[in-house]
Amino acid sequence: MYFTDQLAALRARRRMSLAAIGGIVGMAVPNLSAVLRGRGDTKASTLASIASALDAEWVLVPKEHLDEVRYAIESKSACAGTGAGAAPDNPAPRTIEIFSGKK
């Protein structure tokens, strides 16, 4: 899954409008929309602000550890709400994987 796809999926899970995110990060909706679609070159600080607005954190994952990270994220997501993976009092920050491939 590409980074822009992950942003879109996380935005949908959080049920946040572009206007809500734009208000938090101080971006006009058309500019934010372009960033979320992967248009143009975006600064790391902008991505960090968007991630923060989505209650997430973006990280670089070395390719040799990518499968392990995906597995951990998918396992946690699969357990959410079932009681087996009840959220701890101090949950770890959510992550967004960054892939180097282009669509």
Summary of the structure (lengths in Angstrom):
residues: 103
radius of gyration: 14.5
end to end distance: 9.9
largest distance: 42.0
contacts: 226
relative contact order: 0.18
helix: 53%
strand: 6%
